[in-house]
Amino acid sequence: MQFGFLGTVPLMQDDDNILSFLAKENILGEDVLQGVVEKRQDTGRSVIDILKGDELVGEDALNKIILFSSGIEFVTLSPEMVDPMAAQMVSYETVNKHNLIPVRKDGNKLYVAMASPLNLAVRDQIEAKTGCQVVPLYATGSAIRQTIMYHFNVGNVTRQDIVSLRLKQSPSERSPEARGKFKSSNVADAPVTRLVSSIINGAIDARASDIHIEPQEYDVRVRYRVDGILHDAIEIPSSVQQGVISHIKILTDMDISEHRMPQDGHLTVQFHGKEYDLRVSSLPSVGGEKIVMRILDKSAGLWAFDDIVTSGADNKKLKELISNPYGMILLTGPTGSGKTTTLYSVLQSLNSPEKNIVTVEDPVEYRLNGVTQVQVNPVAGMTFANGLRSIVRQDPDIIFVGEIRDLETAEIAISAALTGHLVLSTLHTNDAVGAVSRLVNLGIQPFLVASALLGAVAQRLVRTCCDKCKETYEPSQEELKILRDLPNKNQDIKLRRCKGCNTCYHTGYYGRKAIYEILSITPEIRRMIVAGCGDDEIRTQAGKEGMRTLRESGVEEVLAGATTLEELPRVVDMEQR
């Protein structure tokens, strides 16, 4: 609690009541309390002034006394005490910022539990917003936060908004025949607005990367992708499906009347004081349109290279590759494996006033200061190949191509790498060695691949253990068999497992980190590429030269306690040698 507010609050000067309160709560010892009484009689100072000035009590106790003297009631807050309708009278941003929550409404009075009930400015703000007289109640900060989490949980808010929507609908509008005929005039209704907002805010709170709104036979399923895994969030009745989809379309500048063709849109939202970009896609399906929203945290683009590539060996090896003045470096892996994030961190580490860096991307996910970024637009004729062809004429030092998809793009990228440019790009292959055969299969001559390619990096994202609920245990013999080829077989092996808690939404994992397989094109591997050797031969030679496979990188993270043995097979081939 901030004492800066005390001078603005008219405190009750009933010192006898305060002394009785001190004695009843046993806040001061009998001798100290007697000393306060005598000092009050000798100096004429108020009891609160003596307690504060002589530092006789701690801050929490002094706050409690001041609140008592101000006539503010202390409540032992719990989620069940709060009227859900009253809680929603104040926005989530306000309750979260100031740690307060409305408890109930009685006539024109709104009772609000606050961690800082003497904050008159916040009380005035709530009164102006709600038109009610605020009656402050004091509750502990932890109790208020727990209650906020409960009442502003996406599921609870959604259920309340769905009830409101149904109450506003006539019986004919709620009938099965009315499904998909939501009136456009209702799209801006407050319940729909709050429902869409709560879905988006709930996803950001859950650290989701994507929101899936999927029509089913009897309802609409909303799922969040958190740390790469889809989780059920809520279910929406089919009767409000079209209203939600129409509202999302309006927010993202889509055509609200078009239901037969896929559409793409964009939305920017503010939440927790941060700005998020939402890339929105609609897809017509049998039950109606499916909506997928990709959430991009703009501040995520500020991650440094050393924060992304955390393994010392991988960090050193990748820095050696990107230190070359020209040549091609490819990142491989499936969609969602973090390739673009790693390449953005590489670009930021290479970015300097002496270098001209130009990218061609689809889409441009994050804006990088000092980097010229080009958005692919096939309708306007701006393809990867056309964009890359134009970039080469822009005197670049470093070129980033979002993805090599066809022979034309590959040929121009190879040509740029051979003529003094450092080219970074991505390919969809299962491992690092596969990048070589992929380029050859596209139609690039092996000797050109060998001459231009500096290295290929395979990447995966593994979920990391939640710090709040992870625990250490000794592995079984079966688990030790899985962890074959350990770096040090004589060491005591301790593994981690995750029980699940509120912090990690009971998944046991919180966040992800990248693991890498880095293939450097050495003279011997270059000779093998020209000779047309297969992936297995090149992989064997790379292993002899010190290349760690994805499995080996994953095992290292398991032994370091960053992730679990159960998580590894989800992203890594554990039979890989």
KAPEBEL-V487724 format. One record per backbone hydrogen bond with DSSP energy under -0.5 kcal/mol. CO is the residue of the C=O (numbers start at 1). NH is the residue of the N-H. If there is no record, write none. Layout:
BEGIN
co: <CO/CO>
nh: <NH/NH>
END
This chain:
BEGIN
co: <1/2/3/5/6/8/9/13/14/15/16/17/18/19/20/21/22/22/22/29/30/31/32/33/34/35/36/37/38/39/40/46/47/48/49/50/51/51/52/58/59/60/61/62/63/64/65/66/67/68/69/73/75/78/79/82/83/84/86/87/91/92/93/94/95/95/99/101/103/104/106/108/109/109/110/110/111/111/112/113/114/116/118/119/120/121/122/123/124/125/126/127/132/133/134/135/136/137/138/140/141/142/143/144/145/146/147/148/150/153/154/155/156/157/158/159/160/161/162/163/164/165/170/170/172/175/176/178/183/184/186/189/190/191/192/193/194/195/196/197/198/199/200/201/202/203/204/207/209/210/211/211/212/212/213/213/214/218/219/220/221/221/222/222/223/224/224/225/225/226/229/231/234/236/237/238/238/240/241/242/243/244/245/246/247/248/249/250/252/254/255/257/263/265/267/269/271/274/275/276/277/277/278/278/279/280/281/282/283/285/288/290/291/292/292/293/293/294/294/295/296/296/297/298/299/300/304/304/305/305/308/308/311/312/313/314/315/316/317/318/319/321/327/328/328/329/330/331/332/334/338/339/340/341/342/343/344/345/346/347/352/355/356/356/357/358/359/360/361/363/363/367/368/371/372/374/377/377/378/381/382/383/384/385/386/387/388/389/390/391/392/397/398/399/399/400/400/401/403/406/407/408/409/410/411/412/413/414/415/416/416/417/421/421/422/423/424/425/426/427/427/432/433/433/434/435/436/437/438/439/439/440/445/445/446/447/448/449/452/454/455/456/457/458/460/460/462/464/466/466/469/471/473/476/477/478/479/481/482/488/491/492/493/495/497/501/502/504/508/511/513/515/517/517/518/519/520/522/523/524/525/526/527/528/529/534/535/536/537/538/539/540/541/542/543/549/550/551/552/553/554/555/556/557/557/558/562/564/565/567/568/568/572/573>
nh: <3/5/6/8/9/10/11/15/18/19/20/21/22/23/24/25/26/27/28/33/34/35/36/37/38/39/40/41/42/43/44/50/51/52/53/54/56/57/55/62/63/64/65/66/67/68/69/70/72/71/12/138/77/81/82/84/87/88/89/90/95/96/97/98/99/100/115/113/83/111/109/133/106/111/112/135/103/104/137/101/139/119/120/123/124/125/126/127/128/129/130/131/134/110/136/112/73/114/75/144/145/146/147/148/149/150/151/152/153/157/158/159/160/161/162/163/164/165/166/167/168/169/173/174/175/178/179/181/186/187/189/193/194/195/196/197/198/199/200/201/202/203/204/205/206/208/207/227/295/225/213/293/214/223/215/291/221/238/216/236/214/223/233/234/212/226/231/209/210/229/226/224/222/220/240/241/242/244/245/246/247/248/249/250/251/252/254/253/266/256/258/259/282/280/278/276/274/271/298/269/279/296/267/280/294/265/292/263/290/288/285/283/213/281/294/211/295/279/296/297/277/298/300/301/302/303/307/308/308/309/310/514/315/316/317/318/319/320/321/322/323/324/423/454/455/425/457/427/459/337/342/343/344/345/346/347/348/349/350/351/355/357/397/398/372/400/374/402/376/362/365/369/371/373/359/361/380/382/381/383/377/387/388/389/390/391/392/393/393/394/395/422/358/401/424/360/402/426/405/410/411/412/413/414/415/416/417/418/419/419/421/420/327/423/399/329/401/331/404/333/429/435/436/437/438/439/440/441/442/443/444/443/448/449/450/451/452/453/328/521/330/519/332/517/462/515/513/510/469/470/499/497/495/480/481/482/483/484/484/491/493/494/475/473/471/506/505/507/466/464/462/460/458/519/520/456/522/526/527/528/529/530/531/533/532/538/539/540/541/542/543/544/545/547/546/553/554/555/556/557/558/559/560/562/563/561/465/568/569/570/571/572/574/576>
END
